[in-house]
């Protein structure tokens, strides 16, 4: 059965979750060039900005789900190759903690947006804090954008589905690498469990001018 995106994006009940759309990941201070390049190729930042604007204009909540890159990394995960590689990239000469790293890309940020900072785990709902905050706010639908389809986005979508949210993935506002993998991940993993839609389709569904209102 087809799902009407507009029906899901009711004012006060939907949130845009921007996963790691931040300077240190895909912005001007990106630490992993391959990820930043993949995001640029798809248009993650400009499309995320369009989604954020549509959400703000139509009663949606914009949540910036940021991964902390505090060089001291107190209590950081060390139980996967990904975490160990991240630590090696920082090196012993990593600069003192700079909060300017843990901020959204400027184009997607606006006053009044919500920040959810993650210090451990593989996705923004790893410790359930984000889930509780969304529940407390009466939100039952999430639109997912950002990076990466390799790990964080897949984990986030599955966790949100497991927690009974309606999930919409913005297909042209998410990225992974290589591009061929990202395409397979959307077609073979996300499609059976979430609603896939373009930025344009989601913005149209979020608009209060849609037919029927």
Secondary structure, 3 states (H helix, E strand, C coil): CCCCHHHHCCCCCEEEEEECCECCCCCCCCCCHHHHHHHHHHCHHHHHHHHHHHHHHCCCEEEEEEECCCCCCCCCCCCCHHHHHHHHHHCCCCCCCCCCCCCECHHHCCCCCEEEEECCCCCCCCCCHHHHHHHHCCCCEEEEEEECCCCHHHHHHHHHHHCCCEEEEEEEEEECCCHHHHHHHHHHHHCCCCEEECHHHHHHHHCCCCCCC
